[in-house]
Amino acid sequence: MRRVWLRGARADAGMTTSEYAVGTIAACALAAMLYKVVTSGPVVGALQSLIGRALNAQF
C-alpha cells in the first residue's frame, strides 16, 4: 500500500513544460507592466526628487 502511494507521489512531482511556459509568460508580462509604471512621468519625477533630496541632505 505504501509503495503505491510513493509511486503516485513521484509521478506528479514538478511542473510540466507547458506550466513553465505559462509561468514564464506571466513573469514577462508582470515585468513589462512594472517597467511601464517605473518609467512613467510621475514616478520618474518622484524618484528624481527623492534622490535629489537625499543627495542634498544636511548633516
CHARMM-style PDB file with segment names, atoms N, HN, CA, C and O in Angstrom:
ATOM      1  N   MET     1       0.836  -1.189   0.000  1.00  0.00      PROA
ATOM      2  CA  MET     1       0.000   0.000   0.000  1.00  0.00      PROA
ATOM      3  C   MET     1       0.880   1.251   0.000  1.00  0.00      PROA
ATOM      4  O   MET     1       0.643   2.178  -0.774  1.00  0.00      PROA
ATOM      5  N   ARG     2       1.886   1.276   0.861  1.00  0.00      PROA
ATOM      6  HN  ARG     2       2.078   0.522   1.490  1.00  0.00      PROA
ATOM      7  CA  ARG     2       2.755   2.448   0.935  1.00  0.00      PROA
ATOM      8  C   ARG     2       3.536   2.637  -0.360  1.00  0.00      PROA
ATOM      9  O   ARG     2       3.744   3.773  -0.789  1.00  0.00      PROA
ATOM     10  N   ARG     3       3.962   1.573  -0.978  1.00  0.00      PROA
ATOM     11  HN  ARG     3       3.793   0.651  -0.630  1.00  0.00      PROA
ATOM     12  CA  ARG     3       4.720   1.651  -2.217  1.00  0.00      PROA
ATOM     13  C   ARG     3       3.884   2.275  -3.335  1.00  0.00      PROA
ATOM     14  O   ARG     3       4.416   3.032  -4.146  1.00  0.00      PROA
ATOM     15  N   VAL     4       2.607   1.977  -3.391  1.00  0.00      PROA
ATOM     16  HN  VAL     4       2.175   1.362  -2.732  1.00  0.00      PROA
ATOM     17  CA  VAL     4       1.723   2.552  -4.401  1.00  0.00      PROA
ATOM     18  C   VAL     4       1.591   4.057  -4.179  1.00  0.00      PROA
ATOM     19  O   VAL     4       1.606   4.822  -5.143  1.00  0.00      PROA
ATOM     20  N   TRP     5       1.465   4.486  -2.955  1.00  0.00      PROA
ATOM     21  HN  TRP     5       1.454   3.865  -2.172  1.00  0.00      PROA
ATOM     22  CA  TRP     5       1.344   5.917  -2.645  1.00  0.00      PROA
ATOM     23  C   TRP     5       2.609   6.658  -3.035  1.00  0.00      PROA
ATOM     24  O   TRP     5       2.521   7.738  -3.618  1.00  0.00      PROA
ATOM     25  N   LEU     6       3.778   6.120  -2.736  1.00  0.00      PROA
ATOM     26  HN  LEU     6       3.849   5.243  -2.261  1.00  0.00      PROA
ATOM     27  CA  LEU     6       5.041   6.775  -3.079  1.00  0.00      PROA
ATOM     28  C   LEU     6       5.219   6.867  -4.588  1.00  0.00      PROA
ATOM     29  O   LEU     6       5.702   7.880  -5.095  1.00  0.00      PROA
ATOM     30  N   ARG     7       4.839   5.837  -5.295  1.00  0.00      PROA
ATOM     31  HN  ARG     7       4.447   5.015  -4.882  1.00  0.00      PROA
ATOM     32  CA  ARG     7       4.968   5.851  -6.753  1.00  0.00      PROA
ATOM     33  C   ARG     7       4.062   6.925  -7.349  1.00  0.00      PROA
ATOM     34  O   ARG     7       4.463   7.613  -8.289  1.00  0.00      PROA
ATOM     35  N   GLY     8       2.867   7.078  -6.829  1.00  0.00      PROA
ATOM     36  HN  GLY     8       2.542   6.519  -6.066  1.00  0.00      PROA
ATOM     37  CA  GLY     8       1.952   8.105  -7.301  1.00  0.00      PROA
ATOM     38  C   GLY     8       2.432   9.506  -6.964  1.00  0.00      PROA
ATOM     39  O   GLY     8       2.226  10.429  -7.751  1.00  0.00      PROA
ATOM     40  N   ALA     9       3.063   9.683  -5.821  1.00  0.00      PROA
ATOM     41  HN  ALA     9       3.231   8.932  -5.181  1.00  0.00      PROA
ATOM     42  CA  ALA     9       3.566  10.993  -5.420  1.00  0.00      PROA
ATOM     43  C   ALA     9       4.736  11.413  -6.300  1.00  0.00      PROA
ATOM     44  O   ALA     9       4.848  12.588  -6.649  1.00  0.00      PROA
ATOM     45  N   ARG    10       5.596  10.492  -6.660  1.00  0.00      PROA
ATOM     46  HN  ARG    10       5.505   9.537  -6.376  1.00  0.00      PROA
ATOM     47  CA  ARG    10       6.729  10.824  -7.509  1.00  0.00      PROA
ATOM     48  C   ARG    10       6.297  11.143  -8.927  1.00  0.00      PROA
ATOM     49  O   ARG    10       6.956  11.937  -9.598  1.00  0.00      PROA
ATOM     50  N   ALA    11       5.243  10.567  -9.390  1.00  0.00      PROA
ATOM     51  HN  ALA    11       4.708   9.922  -8.844  1.00  0.00      PROA
ATOM     52  CA  ALA    11       4.802  10.772 -10.760  1.00  0.00      PROA
ATOM     53  C   ALA    11       4.277  12.193 -10.968  1.00  0.00      PROA
ATOM     54  O   ALA    11       4.278  12.681 -12.098  1.00  0.00      PROA
ATOM     55  N   ASP    12       3.829  12.866  -9.910  1.00  0.00      PROA
ATOM     56  HN  ASP    12       3.828  12.469  -8.992  1.00  0.00      PROA
ATOM     57  CA  ASP    12       3.229  14.188 -10.056  1.00  0.00      PROA
ATOM     58  C   ASP    12       4.100  15.285  -9.436  1.00  0.00      PROA
ATOM     59  O   ASP    12       3.607  16.375  -9.148  1.00  0.00      PROA
ATOM     60  N   ALA    13       5.368  15.009  -9.234  1.00  0.00      PROA
ATOM     61  HN  ALA    13       5.768  14.124  -9.468  1.00  0.00      PROA
ATOM     62  CA  ALA    13       6.261  15.995  -8.618  1.00  0.00      PROA
ATOM     63  C   ALA    13       6.868  16.867  -9.711  1.00  0.00      PROA
ATOM     64  O   ALA    13       7.471  16.353 -10.653  1.00  0.00      PROA
ATOM     65  N   GLY    14       6.712  18.192  -9.588  1.00  0.00      PROA
ATOM     66  HN  GLY    14       6.223  18.610  -8.823  1.00  0.00      PROA
ATOM     67  CA  GLY    14       7.316  19.098 -10.558  1.00  0.00      PROA
ATOM     68  C   GLY    14       6.317  19.610 -11.575  1.00  0.00      PROA
ATOM     69  O   GLY    14       5.192  19.123 -11.684  1.00  0.00      PROA
ATOM     70  N   MET    15       6.770  20.615 -12.319  1.00  0.00      PROA
ATOM     71  HN  MET    15       7.684  21.011 -12.231  1.00  0.00      PROA
ATOM     72  CA  MET    15       5.900  21.223 -13.324  1.00  0.00      PROA
ATOM     73  C   MET    15       6.205  20.641 -14.699  1.00  0.00      PROA
ATOM     74  O   MET    15       7.310  20.172 -14.967  1.00  0.00      PROA
ATOM     75  N   THR    16       5.209  20.685 -15.545  1.00  0.00      PROA
ATOM     76  HN  THR    16       4.311  21.067 -15.326  1.00  0.00      PROA
ATOM     77  CA  THR    16       5.402  20.247 -16.915  1.00  0.00      PROA
ATOM     78  C   THR    16       5.892  21.421 -17.760  1.00  0.00      PROA
ATOM     79  O   THR    16       5.919  22.560 -17.294  1.00  0.00      PROA
ATOM     80  N   THR    17       6.268  21.144 -18.974  1.00  0.00      PROA
ATOM     81  HN  THR    17       6.246  20.219 -19.353  1.00  0.00      PROA
ATOM     82  CA  THR    17       6.798  22.172 -19.864  1.00  0.00      PROA
ATOM     83  C   THR    17       5.770  23.270 -20.119  1.00  0.00      PROA
ATOM     84  O   THR    17       6.127  24.447 -20.162  1.00  0.00      PROA
ATOM     85  N   SER    18       4.521  22.911 -20.286  1.00  0.00      PROA
ATOM     86  HN  SER    18       4.230  21.955 -20.251  1.00  0.00      PROA
ATOM     87  CA  SER    18       3.500  23.927 -20.538  1.00  0.00      PROA
ATOM     88  C   SER    18       3.311  24.833 -19.315  1.00  0.00      PROA
ATOM     89  O   SER    18       3.052  26.027 -19.464  1.00  0.00      PROA
ATOM     90  N   GLU    19       3.437  24.275 -18.118  1.00  0.00      PROA
ATOM     91  HN  GLU    19       3.648  23.305 -17.996  1.00  0.00      PROA
ATOM     92  CA  GLU    19       3.333  25.107 -16.916  1.00  0.00      PROA
ATOM     93  C   GLU    19       4.507  26.080 -16.822  1.00  0.00      PROA
ATOM     94  O   GLU    19       4.332  27.229 -16.417  1.00  0.00      PROA
ATOM     95  N   TYR    20       5.703  25.620 -17.195  1.00  0.00      PROA
ATOM     96  HN  TYR    20       5.845  24.686 -17.524  1.00  0.00      PROA
ATOM     97  CA  TYR    20       6.853  26.518 -17.227  1.00  0.00      PROA
ATOM     98  C   TYR    20       6.638  27.633 -18.248  1.00  0.00      PROA
ATOM     99  O   TYR    20       6.979  28.786 -17.984  1.00  0.00      PROA
ATOM    100  N   ALA    21       6.078  27.305 -19.406  1.00  0.00      PROA
ATOM    101  HN  ALA    21       5.801  26.368 -19.622  1.00  0.00      PROA
ATOM    102  CA  ALA    21       5.834  28.306 -20.447  1.00  0.00      PROA
ATOM    103  C   ALA    21       4.834  29.355 -19.966  1.00  0.00      PROA
ATOM    104  O   ALA    21       5.053  30.550 -20.165  1.00  0.00      PROA
ATOM    105  N   VAL    22       3.755  28.930 -19.344  1.00  0.00      PROA
ATOM    106  HN  VAL    22       3.577  27.960 -19.182  1.00  0.00      PROA
ATOM    107  CA  VAL    22       2.755  29.868 -18.838  1.00  0.00      PROA
ATOM    108  C   VAL    22       3.350  30.720 -17.726  1.00  0.00      PROA
ATOM    109  O   VAL    22       3.093  31.923 -17.671  1.00  0.00      PROA
ATOM    110  N   GLY    23       4.136  30.127 -16.846  1.00  0.00      PROA
ATOM    111  HN  GLY    23       4.345  29.150 -16.890  1.00  0.00      PROA
ATOM    112  CA  GLY    23       4.782  30.885 -15.781  1.00  0.00      PROA
ATOM    113  C   GLY    23       5.767  31.901 -16.317  1.00  0.00      PROA
ATOM    114  O   GLY    23       5.856  33.013 -15.796  1.00  0.00      PROA
ATOM    115  N   THR    24       6.507  31.538 -17.352  1.00  0.00      PROA
ATOM    116  HN  THR    24       6.435  30.635 -17.775  1.00  0.00      PROA
ATOM    117  CA  THR    24       7.464  32.459 -17.959  1.00  0.00      PROA
ATOM    118  C   THR    24       6.745  33.622 -18.626  1.00  0.00      PROA
ATOM    119  O   THR    24       7.175  34.769 -18.496  1.00  0.00      PROA
ATOM    120  N   ILE    25       5.671  33.349 -19.328  1.00  0.00      PROA
ATOM    121  HN  ILE    25       5.321  32.418 -19.433  1.00  0.00      PROA
ATOM    122  CA  ILE    25       4.896  34.417 -19.982  1.00  0.00      PROA
ATOM    123  C   ILE    25       4.294  35.352 -18.937  1.00  0.00      PROA
ATOM    124  O   ILE    25       4.289  36.570 -19.120  1.00  0.00      PROA
ATOM    125  N   ALA    26       3.792  34.789 -17.851  1.00  0.00      PROA
ATOM    126  HN  ALA    26       3.797  33.801 -17.703  1.00  0.00      PROA
ATOM    127  CA  ALA    26       3.221  35.624 -16.786  1.00  0.00      PROA
ATOM    128  C   ALA    26       4.298  36.495 -16.141  1.00  0.00      PROA
ATOM    129  O   ALA    26       4.049  37.664 -15.846  1.00  0.00      PROA
ATOM    130  N   ALA    27       5.479  35.947 -15.921  1.00  0.00      PROA
ATOM    131  HN  ALA    27       5.681  34.997 -16.161  1.00  0.00      PROA
ATOM    132  CA  ALA    27       6.566  36.723 -15.329  1.00  0.00      PROA
ATOM    133  C   ALA    27       7.000  37.845 -16.267  1.00  0.00      PROA
ATOM    134  O   ALA    27       7.276  38.957 -15.817  1.00  0.00      PROA
ATOM    135  N   CYS    28       7.062  37.566 -17.554  1.00  0.00      PROA
ATOM    136  HN  CYS    28       6.838  36.663 -17.921  1.00  0.00      PROA
ATOM    137  CA  CYS    28       7.434  38.604 -18.528  1.00  0.00      PROA
ATOM    138  C   CYS    28       6.373  39.703 -18.595  1.00  0.00      PROA
ATOM    139  O   CYS    28       6.714  40.881 -18.701  1.00  0.00      PROA
ATOM    140  N   ALA    29       5.116  39.340 -18.535  1.00  0.00      PROA
ATOM    141  HN  ALA    29       4.839  38.383 -18.448  1.00  0.00      PROA
ATOM    142  CA  ALA    29       4.043  40.336 -18.549  1.00  0.00      PROA
ATOM    143  C   ALA    29       4.111  41.221 -17.308  1.00  0.00      PROA
ATOM    144  O   ALA    29       3.933  42.436 -17.402  1.00  0.00      PROA
ATOM    145  N   LEU    30       4.363  40.629 -16.160  1.00  0.00      PROA
ATOM    146  HN  LEU    30       4.507  39.643 -16.083  1.00  0.00      PROA
ATOM    147  CA  LEU    30       4.486  41.401 -14.924  1.00  0.00      PROA
ATOM    148  C   LEU    30       5.691  42.343 -15.001  1.00  0.00      PROA
ATOM    149  O   LEU    30       5.602  43.496 -14.579  1.00  0.00      PROA
ATOM    150  N   ALA    31       6.808  41.861 -15.532  1.00  0.00      PROA
ATOM    151  HN  ALA    31       6.880  40.924 -15.874  1.00  0.00      PROA
ATOM    152  CA  ALA    31       7.994  42.705 -15.670  1.00  0.00      PROA
ATOM    153  C   ALA    31       7.723  43.871 -16.615  1.00  0.00      PROA
ATOM    154  O   ALA    31       8.169  44.989 -16.355  1.00  0.00      PROA
ATOM    155  N   ALA    32       7.004  43.629 -17.700  1.00  0.00      PROA
ATOM    156  HN  ALA    32       6.643  42.721 -17.910  1.00  0.00      PROA
ATOM    157  CA  ALA    32       6.680  44.696 -18.648  1.00  0.00      PROA
ATOM    158  C   ALA    32       5.779  45.749 -17.995  1.00  0.00      PROA
ATOM    159  O   ALA    32       5.975  46.946 -18.203  1.00  0.00      PROA
ATOM    160  N   MET    33       4.799  45.308 -17.211  1.00  0.00      PROA
ATOM    161  HN  MET    33       4.640  44.335 -17.042  1.00  0.00      PROA
ATOM    162  CA  MET    33       3.925  46.259 -16.526  1.00  0.00      PROA
ATOM    163  C   MET    33       4.702  47.090 -15.515  1.00  0.00      PROA
ATOM    164  O   MET    33       4.510  48.303 -15.433  1.00  0.00      PROA
ATOM    165  N   LEU    34       5.576  46.452 -14.744  1.00  0.00      PROA
ATOM    166  HN  LEU    34       5.733  45.467 -14.810  1.00  0.00      PROA
ATOM    167  CA  LEU    34       6.374  47.189 -13.769  1.00  0.00      PROA
ATOM    168  C   LEU    34       7.308  48.182 -14.449  1.00  0.00      PROA
ATOM    169  O   LEU    34       7.509  49.286 -13.944  1.00  0.00      PROA
ATOM    170  N   TYR    35       7.875  47.806 -15.579  1.00  0.00      PROA
ATOM    171  HN  TYR    35       7.711  46.909 -15.989  1.00  0.00      PROA
ATOM    172  CA  TYR    35       8.753  48.706 -16.322  1.00  0.00      PROA
ATOM    173  C   TYR    35       7.982  49.945 -16.788  1.00  0.00      PROA
ATOM    174  O   TYR    35       8.474  51.068 -16.685  1.00  0.00      PROA
ATOM    175  N   LYS    36       6.773  49.728 -17.298  1.00  0.00      PROA
ATOM    176  HN  LYS    36       6.373  48.815 -17.382  1.00  0.00      PROA
ATOM    177  CA  LYS    36       5.951  50.857 -17.750  1.00  0.00      PROA
ATOM    178  C   LYS    36       5.612  51.782 -16.582  1.00  0.00      PROA
ATOM    179  O   LYS    36       5.630  53.002 -16.740  1.00  0.00      PROA
ATOM    180  N   VAL    37       5.308  51.228 -15.428  1.00  0.00      PROA
ATOM    181  HN  VAL    37       5.293  50.236 -15.299  1.00  0.00      PROA
ATOM    182  CA  VAL    37       4.968  52.043 -14.266  1.00  0.00      PROA
ATOM    183  C   VAL    37       6.185  52.828 -13.797  1.00  0.00      PROA
ATOM    184  O   VAL    37       6.085  54.026 -13.529  1.00  0.00      PROA
ATOM    185  N   VAL    38       7.329  52.164 -13.695  1.00  0.00      PROA
ATOM    186  HN  VAL    38       7.410  51.191 -13.912  1.00  0.00      PROA
ATOM    187  CA  VAL    38       8.529  52.816 -13.166  1.00  0.00      PROA
ATOM    188  C   VAL    38       9.055  53.881 -14.120  1.00  0.00      PROA
ATOM    189  O   VAL    38       9.638  54.867 -13.671  1.00  0.00      PROA
ATOM    190  N   THR    39       8.865  53.708 -15.420  1.00  0.00      PROA
ATOM    191  HN  THR    39       8.391  52.907 -15.786  1.00  0.00      PROA
ATOM    192  CA  THR    39       9.366  54.693 -16.381  1.00  0.00      PROA
ATOM    193  C   THR    39       8.321  55.742 -16.744  1.00  0.00      PROA
ATOM    194  O   THR    39       8.565  56.556 -17.633  1.00  0.00      PROA
ATOM    195  N   SER    40       7.174  55.747 -16.089  1.00  0.00      PROA
ATOM    196  HN  SER    40       6.976  55.085 -15.366  1.00  0.00      PROA
ATOM    197  CA  SER    40       6.160  56.767 -16.359  1.00  0.00      PROA
ATOM    198  C   SER    40       6.610  58.100 -15.767  1.00  0.00      PROA
ATOM    199  O   SER    40       7.420  58.134 -14.841  1.00  0.00      PROA
ATOM    200  N   GLY    41       6.091  59.173 -16.297  1.00  0.00      PROA
ATOM    201  HN  GLY    41       5.433  59.146 -17.049  1.00  0.00      PROA
ATOM    202  CA  GLY    41       6.491  60.518 -15.894  1.00  0.00      PROA
ATOM    203  C   GLY    41       6.392  60.804 -14.403  1.00  0.00      PROA
ATOM    204  O   GLY    41       7.377  61.234 -13.803  1.00  0.00      PROA
ATOM    205  N   PRO    42       5.246  60.582 -13.791  1.00  0.00      PROA
ATOM    206  CA  PRO    42       5.125  60.891 -12.358  1.00  0.00      PROA
ATOM    207  C   PRO    42       6.088  60.095 -11.478  1.00  0.00      PROA
ATOM    208  O   PRO    42       6.637  60.631 -10.515  1.00  0.00      PROA
ATOM    209  N   VAL    43       6.292  58.837 -11.799  1.00  0.00      PROA
ATOM    210  HN  VAL    43       5.846  58.401 -12.580  1.00  0.00      PROA
ATOM    211  CA  VAL    43       7.177  58.007 -10.980  1.00  0.00      PROA
ATOM    212  C   VAL    43       8.624  58.451 -11.157  1.00  0.00      PROA
ATOM    213  O   VAL    43       9.373  58.525 -10.184  1.00  0.00      PROA
ATOM    214  N   VAL    44       9.024  58.748 -12.401  1.00  0.00      PROA
ATOM    215  HN  VAL    44       8.415  58.687 -13.192  1.00  0.00      PROA
ATOM    216  CA  VAL    44      10.387  59.219 -12.648  1.00  0.00      PROA
ATOM    217  C   VAL    44      10.622  60.532 -11.909  1.00  0.00      PROA
ATOM    218  O   VAL    44      11.675  60.720 -11.299  1.00  0.00      PROA
ATOM    219  N   GLY    45       9.657  61.435 -11.959  1.00  0.00      PROA
ATOM    220  HN  GLY    45       8.802  61.282 -12.455  1.00  0.00      PROA
ATOM    221  CA  GLY    45       9.782  62.701 -11.235  1.00  0.00      PROA
ATOM    222  C   GLY    45       9.906  62.499  -9.739  1.00  0.00      PROA
ATOM    223  O   GLY    45      10.724  63.150  -9.088  1.00  0.00      PROA
ATOM    224  N   ALA    46       9.106  61.607  -9.189  1.00  0.00      PROA
ATOM    225  HN  ALA    46       8.442  61.078  -9.717  1.00  0.00      PROA
ATOM    226  CA  ALA    46       9.165  61.336  -7.753  1.00  0.00      PROA
ATOM    227  C   ALA    46      10.508  60.721  -7.364  1.00  0.00      PROA
ATOM    228  O   ALA    46      11.079  61.079  -6.334  1.00  0.00      PROA
ATOM    229  N   LEU    47      11.008  59.810  -8.171  1.00  0.00      PROA
ATOM    230  HN  LEU    47      10.544  59.519  -9.007  1.00  0.00      PROA
ATOM    231  CA  LEU    47      12.304  59.202  -7.872  1.00  0.00      PROA
ATOM    232  C   LEU    47      13.430  60.219  -7.961  1.00  0.00      PROA
ATOM    233  O   LEU    47      14.331  60.223  -7.123  1.00  0.00      PROA
ATOM    234  N   GLN    48      13.384  61.087  -8.976  1.00  0.00      PROA
ATOM    235  HN  GLN    48      12.652  61.084  -9.657  1.00  0.00      PROA
ATOM    236  CA  GLN    48      14.409  62.122  -9.102  1.00  0.00      PROA
ATOM    237  C   GLN    48      14.358  63.084  -7.916  1.00  0.00      PROA
ATOM    238  O   GLN    48      15.399  63.498  -7.406  1.00  0.00      PROA
ATOM    239  N   SER    49      13.176  63.432  -7.489  1.00  0.00      PROA
ATOM    240  HN  SER    49      12.331  63.096  -7.904  1.00  0.00      PROA
ATOM    241  CA  SER    49      13.025  64.308  -6.335  1.00  0.00      PROA
ATOM    242  C   SER    49      13.568  63.648  -5.068  1.00  0.00      PROA
ATOM    243  O   SER    49      14.264  64.286  -4.277  1.00  0.00      PROA
ATOM    244  N   LEU    50      13.254  62.405  -4.886  1.00  0.00      PROA
ATOM    245  HN  LEU    50      12.689  61.887  -5.528  1.00  0.00      PROA
ATOM    246  CA  LEU    50      13.714  61.662  -3.712  1.00  0.00      PROA
ATOM    247  C   LEU    50      15.236  61.568  -3.698  1.00  0.00      PROA
ATOM    248  O   LEU    50      15.860  61.785  -2.660  1.00  0.00      PROA
ATOM    249  N   ILE    51      15.832  61.249  -4.829  1.00  0.00      PROA
ATOM    250  HN  ILE    51      15.325  61.072  -5.673  1.00  0.00      PROA
ATOM    251  CA  ILE    51      17.287  61.133  -4.909  1.00  0.00      PROA
ATOM    252  C   ILE    51      17.930  62.513  -4.713  1.00  0.00      PROA
ATOM    253  O   ILE    51      18.950  62.636  -4.034  1.00  0.00      PROA
ATOM    254  N   GLY    52      17.335  63.534  -5.304  1.00  0.00      PROA
ATOM    255  HN  GLY    52      16.507  63.434  -5.856  1.00  0.00      PROA
ATOM    256  CA  GLY    52      17.867  64.878  -5.125  1.00  0.00      PROA
ATOM    257  C   GLY    52      17.839  65.324  -3.675  1.00  0.00      PROA
ATOM    258  O   GLY    52      18.803  65.918  -3.193  1.00  0.00      PROA
ATOM    259  N   ARG    53      16.740  65.046  -2.969  1.00  0.00      PROA
ATOM    260  HN  ARG    53      15.957  64.563  -3.361  1.00  0.00      PROA
ATOM    261  CA  ARG    53      16.657  65.419  -1.552  1.00  0.00      PROA
ATOM    262  C   ARG    53      17.652  64.615  -0.716  1.00  0.00      PROA
ATOM    263  O   ARG    53      18.221  65.131   0.246  1.00  0.00      PROA
ATOM    264  N   ALA    54      17.860  63.348  -1.088  1.00  0.00      PROA
ATOM    265  HN  ALA    54      17.398  62.929  -1.869  1.00  0.00      PROA
ATOM    266  CA  ALA    54      18.814  62.523  -0.340  1.00  0.00      PROA
ATOM    267  C   ALA    54      20.243  63.017  -0.537  1.00  0.00      PROA
ATOM    268  O   ALA    54      21.036  63.013   0.404  1.00  0.00      PROA
ATOM    269  N   LEU    55      20.577  63.444  -1.758  1.00  0.00      PROA
ATOM    270  HN  LEU    55      19.932  63.448  -2.522  1.00  0.00      PROA
ATOM    271  CA  LEU    55      21.931  63.926  -2.018  1.00  0.00      PROA
ATOM    272  C   LEU    55      22.190  65.311  -1.410  1.00  0.00      PROA
ATOM    273  O   LEU    55      23.335  65.650  -1.110  1.00  0.00      PROA
ATOM    274  N   ASN    56      21.161  66.088  -1.233  1.00  0.00      PROA
ATOM    275  HN  ASN    56      20.231  65.812  -1.477  1.00  0.00      PROA
ATOM    276  CA  ASN    56      21.305  67.434  -0.683  1.00  0.00      PROA
ATOM    277  C   ASN    56      20.970  67.524   0.800  1.00  0.00      PROA
ATOM    278  O   ASN    56      20.768  68.621   1.322  1.00  0.00      PROA
ATOM    279  N   ALA    57      20.911  66.406   1.472  1.00  0.00      PROA
ATOM    280  HN  ALA    57      21.075  65.516   1.048  1.00  0.00      PROA
ATOM    281  CA  ALA    57      20.538  66.379   2.889  1.00  0.00      PROA
ATOM    282  C   ALA    57      21.632  67.033   3.725  1.00  0.00      PROA
ATOM    283  O   ALA    57      22.825  66.858   3.476  1.00  0.00      PROA
ATOM    284  N   GLN    58      21.194  67.785   4.717  1.00  0.00      PROA
ATOM    285  HN  GLN    58      20.225  67.928   4.920  1.00  0.00      PROA
ATOM    286  CA  GLN    58      22.110  68.445   5.638  1.00  0.00      PROA
ATOM    287  C   GLN    58      22.390  67.520   6.823  1.00  0.00      PROA
ATOM    288  O   GLN    58      21.462  66.971   7.418  1.00  0.00      PROA
ATOM    289  N   PHE    59      23.645  67.352   7.157  1.00  0.00      PROA
ATOM    290  HN  PHE    59      24.398  67.798   6.674  1.00  0.00      PROA
ATOM    291  CA  PHE    59      24.022  66.501   8.278  1.00  0.00      PROA
ATOM    292  C   PHE    59      24.475  67.333   9.443  1.00  0.00      PROA
ATOM    293  OT1 PHE    59      24.834  66.789  10.487  1.00  0.00      PROA
TER     294      PHE     59
END
